Amino acid sequence: MNYSAPDILPPPSRKGRIFGRHRRFGDRIFSNLTLIFALVIVAILLGLVAILNIDAAPSISKFGLSFLGGTSWNPVTESFGALPAIYGTLLSSAIGVLIALPISLGAAIFLVEMAPSWLRGSCSFLIEMLAAIPSVIIGLWGLYVLVPFMRPVETWLGGHLGVLPIFRGQVFGVGFLTAGVILALMIIPIITAVSRDAIRAVPDHQREAMLALGATRWETIRRAVLPYCRSGLVGATILGLGRALGETMAVTMVIGNAYKLTASLFSPGATISSKIASEFSEASSGLFIASLVELALVLFGVTLLVNVVARLLVWRLTAVKAAGE
């Protein structure tokens, strides 16, 4: 039996060796550039935290942790506390997410699973265009259209559900509930767009398997589609919550800017962003400015904490899904 000698590759030419060295050099340049870009982002984040801490140092040194639990805001006596602003931020954001989540999820399911092709594209475009409207325009619309509309709505809620503390109190039209509705309108496009992409990423064999077992369309969506993309839906919700926590102008126009703690959703209140926006131009003393900067630092911490919790939750859901598969 004859065995042919194995083919021996010819040595690379001089031109090939030069090209290889240039290619490796280009790869190193690209790798180093991406590393620099990543480090720049980290440096910006750390620099922002450092500057906020430096500017807020007088307030931090005077009030300490009592700043987080203080309920008064009096520039005359230089007594400052952040609790009503933190409470208003969390309450209005929670109302906005509770209103926006079912609407956004329903719209995303309709666009992916049920809408005809001629309607899917136009509806998606209009929903995404809503996110491009400046917040000050939405705030003006809320002040002149939504506030008058909310007065009879709050009156009805107080008359029928007044046994609950959250639906008691005098009706103004401005307050936590109106601010929550404004925030819902602003985060619906974000949650809808991300949820739509998450649902669209579900493989078709998931749906086909459920349909082959005799499931209805609703059962297919509920048992095969939504569980598969739940980590994406959680991420969409947290993105909307992050937008709601930091919204400023629209909320400032409709929340009433009353610095107090109250259980009533009809009552005017304040958020961290609205407090900073409404009083920063009037701040004169160093401690006053430092207290506003510390409010910004608190908002930064709240937003960062929400994103960390969201990241851990998405990681947990992804791990559970991988273990189940």
Protein Blocks (a to p, Z undefined) as FASTA:
>chain_A
ZZddddddddddfklmmmmmmmmmmmmmmmmmmmmmmmmmmmmmmmmmmmmmmmmmmmmm
mnmmmlmmpcbdcfklopacfklmmmmmmmmmmmmmmmmmmmmmmmmmmmmmmpcfklmm
mmmmmmmmmmmpcfklmmmmmmmmmmmmmmmmmmmmmmmmmmpmklgcjdehiajklmmm
mmmmmmmmmmmmmmmmmmmmpcfklmmmmmmnopafklmmmmmmmmmmmmmmmmmmmmmm
mmmmmpcklmmmmnoppacddfbfkbccddfklmmmmmmmmpmbfmlmmmmmmmmmmmmm
mmmmmmmmmmmmmmmmmmmmmmmZZ
